[in-house]
Structure formats: structure tokens, C-alpha cells
Amino acid sequence: MSIFSSDALKGEHALVSGATGGIGAATAKVLVEMGAAVTITGRNKEKLQKLADEIQHKHPEAKLCKQTADLRVDADREKLLKTAEQTCGSITLLVNSAGAAGGNTVDKLTREDMEKIMDLNYTSTVLLTQQVYQKMVQLKRGAIVNVSSLSGLRGTYGNTAYAASKFALIGFTHAMAVEAIAHGIRVNAVCPGWVDTKMGQQSVQRKAERSGSSVEALLEASIPSGRMSEPEEIANTIAFLLTDAARNIIGESVKISGGTVLR
Ligand SMILES: NC(=O)c1ccc[n+]([C@@H]2O[C@H](COP(=O)([O-])OP(=O)(O)OC[C@H]3O[C@@H](n4cnc5c(N)ncnc54)[C@H](OP(=O)(O)O)[C@@H]3O)[C@@H](O)[C@H]2O)c1
């Protein structure tokens, strides 16, 4: 269900990372429906092509750019931004949804685990944002949404590396928001609880196994609404934060968790 008009983001160019994943793909679709030109990126070429085909089939008029990139690689980020600008013009909106789960309980956490997670969830996200931001500063406008997590606001079992990377992203969001608004650029974060994507399903499954309960019983016990969020629900929140309707929302960490934070 979209509550946004088809020209809400007309004239904007949104770059969506993690578009081959559940939340990123849903976000790219809603932004296209709102009239934005959209650049989609991920590492998986087939998934990226499938998403592009789906969007173009439904919206033949959509201005769409696709470019594979491993965001940890400097040359890939450069190529991504060059292709995006050449195809759809200056980037005015950025959604940082690329991310990975992983890690271990702190007694088993390795340096390699820590570095791997921080490299993608924090460092690469910051580097991509920096590059896009420089151009936004010249335009004197823009909006950025970082996809953090409830784990970026509170710790959960076996999640030290992931939580640290998502806390770091929140810290980055807050601090950058203060600087960026002086240039007319808004920066916010969303903090989803469990979302019904591959990553969310694996996480719920792991917790159910550890607690010896069924997935259904776990969801019932830990989420007041009794269910995971749909990727579209996260996408709609991101989309709202990118519009002018959210023009005085700056440096926020918006929780979407079916009330998980209340338990
Ligand atoms: N699902 C949840 O329950 C949940 C909850 C809270 C927060 N989040 C956050 O939401 C974001 C999206 O998660 P999701 O549920 O949509 O997960 P997902 O379906 O697993 O998607 C993850 C995305 O990140 C991309 N990615 C991974 N490594 C990359 C790399 N090195 N370079 C470029 N892209 C890379 C993947 O692309 P390829 O597959 O093409 O490599 C994929 O598009 C993540 O930041 C996650 O931490 C998810």
C-alpha cells in the first residue's frame, strides 16, 4: 500500500544500496512509485537484473540505473557513482541499506568477524555517504537515510559485533546530521526490529533454536504486534523521511518494531 503521490519525489535521484536485499528492493520500488529516478546497487548481478526487470515492467516510464558494486571496494564505489550520475544526474537522495549480520558471542568473537562487519555496516557506508555528500553540498540540498537496527539502540545476545556496527551508524547519523543541515541536507536513520527478509528470518530462527521455542511462539512472546515487519513497512518509513513532509526531522533514529521496544 502506498500513501505517497506519484510525483512526491519527482525531479529527485535516489541511490539505494542493498537493493538486491529485502529492504533495499522494497525501498527502490516505492521510490520509483513516487516519481524519483532511482539507482539500484548490490553485488548480485542476477538479483539486480531481476529487480530492474520487475520495476521496468511495472513502470516502463521509470528512470532507472543499475550497477553492481562491492561497497568495500573503492573502485566499485567510484564506478557506481560515475554510472549513476551519467545515467540519472546528480544524486539528491541516498538510502544506505547494504549490511550484513554475523559475529558471535563475545567469548568467541574473532578480530576477523569484527573487521568484516564494521567494514561493511559502518566504514563502507560512511565512505559512500561522504562521496555522495560532497556533491549534495554543492547542490545545497539532499536527504540521507541510514538503515541501522534496533540492535543499534540496544544490545541483544550473540550480537556484539553487529550491534557495535549499528550503534556506530547511529552515532555517525547524529553527528553528520548536525553538520549537514547547515547545507540543507537532512540525515536520519531507521531502526527496524525483525523484518521478514532472508536476514530477519535467519535471525529469528537462530533465536528460536537457542530458546527452544517455535518461531511463532517467539514472535508472539517478543513482539507486541505478534509479527515481523514487512520490508514495505520499512520502505514506507524511509520514503517518508526522504520527502519534504519530513523537512524538520533531523538526526532521528526511527524505530519500526511492532512494539518490541515496549517489552
Ligand atoms: N532483516 C532484518 O530483520 C533487519 C533488522 C534490522 C536492520 N536490518 C538492516 O537492514 C539492512 C537491509 O537488510 P535486509 O533485511 O534487506 O537484508 P538482506 O536481504 O540480506 O540484504 C542485504 C543487502 O546488503 C547487500 N550487501 C551485502 N554485502 C555487501 C557488499 N559487500 N557490498 C554491497 N552490498 C552488499 C546485499 O547485496 P548482495 O546480496 O547482492 O551482495 C543485499 O542487497 C541491513 O543493513 C540490515 O542490517 C535488517
Ligand as a Chemical Component Dictionary entry (heavy atoms), coordinates in Angstrom:
data_LIG
# 
_chem_comp.id                   LIG 
_chem_comp.type                 NON-POLYMER 
_chem_comp.pdbx_formal_charge   0 
_chem_comp.three_letter_code    LIG 
# 
loop_
_chem_comp_atom.comp_id 
_chem_comp_atom.atom_id 
_chem_comp_atom.alt_atom_id 
_chem_comp_atom.type_symbol 
_chem_comp_atom.charge 
_chem_comp_atom.model_Cartn_x 
_chem_comp_atom.model_Cartn_y 
_chem_comp_atom.model_Cartn_z 
_chem_comp_atom.pdbx_ordinal 
LIG N1  N1  N 0  16.043 -8.039 8.207  1  
LIG C1  C1  C 0  16.057 -7.595 9.444  2  
LIG O1  O1  O 0  15.446 -8.194 10.361 3  
LIG C2  C2  C 0  16.795 -6.312 9.754  4  
LIG C3  C3  C 0  16.548 -5.712 11.000 5  
LIG C4  C4  C 0  17.201 -4.531 11.318 6  
LIG C5  C5  C 0  18.073 -3.954 10.422 7  
LIG N2  N2  N 1  18.312 -4.563 9.224  8  
LIG C6  C6  C 0  19.254 -3.910 8.300  9  
LIG O2  O2  O 0  18.589 -3.635 7.092  10 
LIG C7  C7  C 0  19.514 -3.632 6.015  11 
LIG C8  C8  C 0  18.984 -4.490 4.893  12 
LIG O3  O3  O 0  18.751 -5.788 5.391  13 
LIG P1  P1  P 0  17.828 -6.878 4.650  14 
LIG O4  O4  O 0  16.979 -7.479 5.663  15 
LIG O5  O5  O -1 17.255 -6.286 3.421  16 
LIG O6  O6  O 0  18.968 -7.939 4.336  17 
LIG P2  P2  P 0  19.316 -8.755 3.020  18 
LIG O7  O7  O 0  18.065 -9.140 2.333  19 
LIG O8  O8  O 0  20.270 -9.797 3.471  20 
LIG O9  O9  O 0  20.090 -7.657 2.133  21 
LIG C9  C9  C 0  21.396 -7.230 2.420  22 
LIG C10 C10 C 0  21.869 -6.363 1.273  23 
LIG O10 O10 O 0  23.197 -5.895 1.545  24 
LIG C11 C11 C 0  23.970 -6.116 0.366  25 
LIG N3  N3  N 0  25.384 -6.311 0.645  26 
LIG C12 C12 C 0  25.942 -7.202 1.491  27 
LIG N4  N4  N 0  27.279 -7.112 1.422  28 
LIG C13 C13 C 0  27.571 -6.146 0.510  29 
LIG C14 C14 C 0  28.773 -5.604 -0.007 30 
LIG N5  N5  N 0  29.981 -6.008 0.418  31 
LIG N6  N6  N 0  28.699 -4.629 -0.946 32 
LIG C15 C15 C 0  27.496 -4.206 -1.382 33 
LIG N7  N7  N 0  26.321 -4.671 -0.935 34 
LIG C16 C16 C 0  26.365 -5.645 -0.001 35 
LIG C17 C17 C 0  23.378 -7.370 -0.249 36 
LIG O11 O11 O 0  23.752 -7.429 -1.606 37 
LIG P3  P3  P 0  24.210 -8.797 -2.346 38 
LIG O12 O12 O 0  23.366 -9.896 -1.770 39 
LIG O13 O13 O 0  23.910 -8.513 -3.786 40 
LIG O14 O14 O 0  25.626 -8.950 -2.029 41 
LIG C18 C18 C 0  21.903 -7.107 -0.050 42 
LIG O15 O15 O 0  21.409 -6.281 -1.077 43 
LIG C19 C19 C 0  20.847 -4.136 6.584  44 
LIG O16 O16 O 0  21.681 -3.032 6.823  45 
LIG C20 C20 C 0  20.423 -4.778 7.913  46 
LIG O17 O17 O 0  21.463 -4.747 8.857  47 
LIG C21 C21 C 0  17.679 -5.728 8.860  48 
# 
loop_
_chem_comp_bond.comp_id 
_chem_comp_bond.atom_id_1 
_chem_comp_bond.atom_id_2 
_chem_comp_bond.value_order 
_chem_comp_bond.pdbx_ordinal 
LIG N1  C1  SING 1  
LIG C1  O1  DOUB 2  
LIG C1  C2  SING 3  
LIG C2  C3  SING 4  
LIG C2  C21 DOUB 5  
LIG C3  C4  DOUB 6  
LIG C4  C5  SING 7  
LIG C5  N2  DOUB 8  
LIG N2  C6  SING 9  
LIG N2  C21 SING 10 
LIG C6  O2  SING 11 
LIG C6  C20 SING 12 
LIG O2  C7  SING 13 
LIG C7  C8  SING 14 
LIG C7  C19 SING 15 
LIG C8  O3  SING 16 
LIG O3  P1  SING 17 
LIG P1  O4  DOUB 18 
LIG P1  O5  SING 19 
LIG P1  O6  SING 20 
LIG O6  P2  SING 21 
LIG P2  O7  DOUB 22 
LIG P2  O8  SING 23 
LIG P2  O9  SING 24 
LIG O9  C9  SING 25 
LIG C9  C10 SING 26 
LIG C10 O10 SING 27 
LIG C10 C18 SING 28 
LIG O10 C11 SING 29 
LIG C11 N3  SING 30 
LIG C11 C17 SING 31 
LIG N3  C12 SING 32 
LIG N3  C16 SING 33 
LIG C12 N4  DOUB 34 
LIG N4  C13 SING 35 
LIG C13 C14 SING 36 
LIG C13 C16 DOUB 37 
LIG C14 N5  SING 38 
LIG C14 N6  DOUB 39 
LIG N6  C15 SING 40 
LIG C15 N7  DOUB 41 
LIG N7  C16 SING 42 
LIG C17 O11 SING 43 
LIG C17 C18 SING 44 
LIG O11 P3  SING 45 
LIG P3  O12 DOUB 46 
LIG P3  O13 SING 47 
LIG P3  O14 SING 48 
LIG C18 O15 SING 49 
LIG C19 O16 SING 50 
LIG C19 C20 SING 51 
LIG C20 O17 SING 52 
# 
